[in-house]
Amino acid sequence: MEFTNHFHVPLPLEETWKLMLDVPRILPCLPGARLKEALGDDKYLGSVSVKLGPIKLAFDGQAELVRKDDERHIAWLRGSGLDPKGRGSAQSEFSFALVPAAGGGTDVTVATQLQLSGAVAQYGRGSGMIAEVAGHILKQFEHNLAASLQDDADAAEPAAPMPGTPAQPAATAPGEPAAPRLAAVPGSAPASPEAQALLLQAQAVLAQAQAVLAATQQALNQNRRGAGRTAPPPQELNMLSIGMKAFWSQFKQGVGGLFGRR
């Protein structure tokens, strides 16, 4: 029996041609097909199963790329298989021809010649059913292949930054502190050298304050454990807190004035 089917690949002609010749890549997209081993010289060992009405047929066998025409983009293949339950065998010769599609991508035409022998040959009498099932399988193959290609494209595309996410600063040399940056205020001029200098001073004071607070916390913890050491007097902590608040107030006023300049 002979029948012809068509499907579409969303890739340019040359890319589709290379893809169709990559059997291990495309075979998982074909429903019911499984690649067991690549034998070399364009020969492959595998199995295929198909359901015709209430009957499920399966064949274990070999497929071979017999010939290909790179200029015309046509390839010829041959396959044969035996039913594991001893109900017969199948032999097929088929070709696929590629042409550019009018709306983009590539159209593929598959021409198949199929011969069944043994008990399974009775299912071949309804060749119309077999051709219909083959067309349905190729439609599923078309859908699976397109989805697989889309997954590959999504994996290769770098993730876009989320809206509102600030750009990452340039990398610095190992051991070199990152340069401080002031966030831009909408509608304001770029940060001036005075603002950058003020920020550096603020960072230095904050670092010292954090060190003092850490030492104070450590002393308090030791005092609670009865280590015999006393924490800094409360008035010193109050002075530190007042000084930090006064500095921070001046810092915010200075930065606001620098950014408010046009």
Beta strands, then each sheet from edge to edge (+ up, - down):
strand 1: 2-9
strand 2: 33-40
strand 3: 43-52
strand 4: 55-69
strand 5: 74-82
strand 6: 88-100
strand 7: 106-118
sheet 1: 1+ 7- 6+ 5- 4+ 3- 2+
end
